[in-house]
């Protein structure tokens, strides 16, 4: 199914030999300190997706309050108390990329 609106500033696709590992790039938004930056990431999709969320590793350093080293800190991806509190199986890969 094709997205109704194009994803602006983000691209991602699975590796040719592994549909569970995706590589992608985020473009820094205009009029921000990240403008003109291109940030590379890897998304590993677990075998039980969509029950569990993908794991995202950043390969380009990003000075941002929600980034700790190579880890992206988003409520929808975080496990707390043994469960993913912000994750619901209705989330799509596109929702994560937004």
C-alpha distance (Angstrom), angle and dihedral (degrees) to the residues before:
residue distance angle dihedral
X1 . . .
X2 3.79 . .
X3 3.79 119.6 .
X4 3.81 114.8 -108.5
X5 3.80 91.7 -137.5
X6 3.80 122.3 34.6
X7 3.78 116.8 -115.5
X8 3.79 103.9 -112.7
X9 3.78 116.5 -148.9
X10 3.79 97.3 4.8
X11 3.78 133.6 87.1
X12 3.78 130.0 172.8
X13 3.77 138.7 160.9
X14 3.79 138.7 168.5
X15 3.77 121.2 -93.9
X16 3.82 112.1 -97.8
X17 3.81 92.3 -113.9
X18 3.83 100.9 34.3
X19 3.80 123.4 43.3
X20 3.82 90.3 -171.2
X21 3.83 93.9 64.8
X22 3.78 118.2 64.0
X23 3.80 128.8 -176.8
X24 3.75 122.5 -157.3
X25 3.76 148.6 158.0
X26 3.78 133.6 -129.7
X27 3.79 120.5 -155.3
X28 3.78 117.2 -143.5
X29 3.80 111.2 -110.1
X30 3.81 118.2 -108.3
X31 3.80 118.0 -99.2
X32 3.81 92.9 24.3
X33 3.78 132.0 100.8
X34 3.82 87.4 -103.5
X35 3.83 93.2 57.7
X36 3.82 112.5 137.9
X37 3.80 91.2 11.0
X38 3.80 119.7 128.8
X39 3.78 114.9 -155.4
X40 3.80 121.0 -163.9
X41 3.81 122.3 -149.3
X42 3.78 141.5 173.3
X43 3.79 122.2 -141.5
X44 3.80 117.6 -161.3
X45 3.77 113.0 -162.4
X46 3.81 114.4 -151.3
X47 3.81 120.1 -128.7
X48 3.81 89.8 -115.6
X49 3.82 94.2 54.9
X50 3.01 126.4 169.0
X51 3.83 89.1 32.7
X52 3.84 88.5 60.1
X53 3.81 126.1 31.6
X54 3.79 126.1 -116.5
X55 3.79 121.1 -95.9
X56 3.81 114.9 -121.5
X57 3.80 124.1 -154.9
X58 3.80 120.2 -172.0
X59 3.79 116.7 -144.7
X60 3.80 97.5 -177.2
X61 3.80 115.8 66.2
X62 3.81 110.9 -114.4
X63 3.80 120.2 -169.2
X64 3.80 95.8 -143.6
X65 3.83 132.8 130.9
X66 3.83 91.6 -123.1
X67 3.80 94.1 52.4
X68 3.80 122.2 82.1
X69 3.80 110.8 -176.5
X70 3.79 103.9 -56.1
X71 3.83 94.5 -19.1
X72 3.79 123.8 102.5
X73 3.80 110.3 -148.1
X74 3.80 110.8 -147.6
X75 3.80 124.8 151.4
X76 3.80 90.8 -132.6
X77 3.83 90.5 58.9
X78 3.81 100.6 39.1
X79 3.79 125.0 101.6
X80 3.81 114.5 -143.6
X81 3.78 123.3 179.1
X82 3.81 91.8 -6.0
X83 3.83 95.0 -54.5
X84 3.79 135.6 84.4
X85 3.80 98.2 -114.3
X86 3.81 96.7 -173.8
X87 3.79 97.6 37.9
X88 3.79 125.4 95.3
X89 3.82 124.0 177.1
X90 3.82 89.8 -121.6
X91 3.82 89.7 73.6
X92 3.78 113.0 104.7
X93 3.79 131.1 -155.1
X94 3.79 86.4 -104.6
X95 3.83 90.5 56.1
X96 3.80 89.9 54.3
X97 3.80 92.0 49.3
X98 3.79 92.1 51.8
